[in-house]
Amino acid sequence: MSVFGLAFMQRAVLAGCIVGALCALVGVFVVLKRLSFMGAGISHAAFGGVALGYVLGIHPVASSFVFCLLVSLGIAALAKHRRLKEDTLVGIVFASTMALGAFLIGVVKIRNVDLFGYLFGNILAITREDLLLALVLGGVLLFFLFLFYKEFVMITLDPEGGKASGISVEAFSYLLVALVASVVVVATRVVGIVLASALLVLPAATALQRARTIPQAMLFALVDGVAISLAGLFLAYFLDAPAGATIVLLGTGVFLGVFISSSSPRRG
């Protein structure tokens, strides 16, 4: 039987395409607005959300989505007061939410949690429920991303100019952070909590090395994100290696190759 004839592989391919595309498109704004570390903090917060889901009897993906959304908006709100820098807040959340997850799993004695799968992903175990959730979240995310494309570009490149033109920079900044949280939650099911932020950043960072405009960067990132996800998936399948780690390592290799080639002095 062909590898494409396997039901779990078909679901994995679809999940890889969806997650690769979503991470790439949102990742362009994440990299330009320097929210990469926040993406890492949100992805680690998902561990606390997963543990809460098991404790409360809620689907872990749904609980991690709500938890990450609240955490990301909380970070953005607290950062506005400027008593603490954003990276400090993210660092606190990074550690405390992971600790919360470990605490709940240890105290409540949750036995049926696939910790390795949540931490490092298991794209080959994607279910129809996971795919449906990814499609719904992906559709909502794309709707907001393209509906408010001009506003996101403005708050990313020229927030002061955005304020002058009547754009609610603070509101759209919160919305962008919420979109980042949504993407991270979807990505954690594919590459895991530890590696989700890497998938959010790598395709965008690679695309921005050679793109001259934001639309061009989004197109390049979209192609890179999907290609890296699928190539990493098949490479992992044939090497019998962890899919999430393989996808991220492949993406890192592509980024380094593009970075080195774009940094090299041209002759002639």
Residue pairs with C-beta under 8 A, 6 or more apart in sequence:
3 9
3 234
3 237
4 10
4 13
8 124
8 125
8 126
9 124
9 237
11 126
11 127
11 128
11 130
11 131
12 123
12 124
12 126
12 233
12 243
13 230
13 233
14 131
15 123
15 126
15 130
15 131
15 134
15 189
15 190
16 123
16 190
16 226
16 229
16 230
16 232
16 233
16 247
17 226
17 229
17 230
18 131
18 134
18 135
18 138
18 186
19 134
19 186
19 187
19 189
19 190
19 191
19 199
19 229
20 199
20 203
20 225
20 226
20 227
20 228
20 229
20 230
21 138
21 222
21 225
21 226
22 138
22 141
22 142
22 183
22 186
22 187
23 183
23 187
23 199
23 200
23 203
23 204
23 225
24 203
24 204
24 207
24 218
24 221
24 222
24 224
24 225
24 226
25 142
25 145
25 218
25 221
25 222
25 225
26 141
26 145
26 179
26 180
26 183
26 200
27 183
27 200
27 201
27 202
27 203
27 204
27 205
27 221
27 225
28 204
28 207
28 208
28 214
28 217
28 218
28 221
29 35
29 152
29 156
29 176
30 36
30 38
30 39
30 180
30 200
30 201
30 204
31 201
31 204
31 205
31 208
32 156
32 157
32 208
32 214
33 155
33 156
33 176
35 176
35 177
35 180
36 197
36 200
36 201
37 86
37 87
37 90
38 72
38 75
38 86
38 90
38 177
38 180
39 180
39 184
39 196
39 197
39 200
39 201
40 90
40 94
40 197
41 71
41 75
41 90
41 91
41 93
41 94
42 68
42 71
42 72
42 180
42 181
42 184
42 197
43 184
43 187
43 188
43 193
43 194
43 196
43 197
43 200
44 93
44 94
44 97
44 98
44 193
44 194
45 67
45 68
45 71
45 72
45 93
45 94
45 97
45 98
46 64
46 67
46 68
46 118
46 184
46 185
46 188
46 193
46 196
47 64
47 97
47 98
47 100
47 101
47 102
47 118
47 119
47 193
48 64
48 67
48 97
48 98
48 100
48 101
48 104
49 60
49 63
49 64
49 65
49 66
49 67
49 68
49 97
49 101
49 185
50 60
50 61
50 63
50 64
50 101
50 113
50 118
50 193
51 100
51 101
51 102
51 103
51 104
51 105
51 110
51 113
52 58
52 63
52 64
52 67
52 100
52 104
53 59
53 60
53 61
53 62
53 63
53 64
54 60
54 104
54 105
54 108
54 110
54 112
54 113
55 104
55 108
55 110
56 63
59 129
60 118
61 130
61 133
61 185
61 189
62 133
64 185
64 188
65 137
65 181
65 182
65 185
67 97
68 181
68 184
68 185
69 178
69 181
69 182
71 93
71 97
71 181
72 177
72 178
72 180
72 181
73 174
73 177
73 178
73 181
74 93
75 86
75 89
75 90
75 93
75 177
76 173
76 174
76 177
77 174
78 84
78 89
79 85
79 86
79 89
80 170
104 110
105 113
105 115
114 122
116 122
117 125
117 192
118 188
118 192
118 193
119 192
119 193
119 194
120 191
120 192
120 193
120 194
120 195
120 242
120 244
120 245
121 188
121 189
121 190
121 191
121 192
121 195
121 196
121 242
121 243
121 244
121 245
122 192
122 243
122 244
123 189
123 190
123 191
123 233
123 243
123 244
123 247
124 237
124 243
126 189
126 190
130 189
133 186
134 186
134 189
137 182
137 185
137 186
138 186
140 182
141 179
141 182
141 183
144 175
144 179
145 152
145 179
148 172
148 175
151 162
151 167
151 172
152 172
152 176
153 214
154 161
154 162
154 165
154 167
154 169
155 162
155 167
155 169
155 172
155 173
155 176
156 176
157 214
159 169
162 169
162 172
163 169
180 200
183 200
184 196
184 197
184 200
187 196
187 199
187 200
188 196
190 196
190 199
190 229
190 243
190 244
190 247
191 198
191 199
191 243
191 244
191 245
191 247
191 248
192 244
195 244
195 245
195 247
195 248
198 248
198 251
198 252
199 225
199 229
199 247
199 248
199 251
202 224
202 228
202 248
202 251
202 252
202 254
202 255
203 221
203 222
203 224
203 225
203 228
203 251
204 217
204 221
205 255
206 220
206 221
206 224
206 251
206 254
206 255
206 258
206 259
207 216
207 217
207 218
207 219
207 220
207 221
207 224
208 217
208 221
209 255
209 258
209 259
209 262
210 220
210 258
210 262
211 217
211 219
211 220
224 251
224 254
228 247
228 250
228 251
228 254
229 247
231 250
232 243
232 246
232 247
232 248
232 249
232 250
232 251
233 243
233 246
233 247
235 241
235 246
235 250
236 242
236 243
236 245
236 246
236 247
237 243
239 246
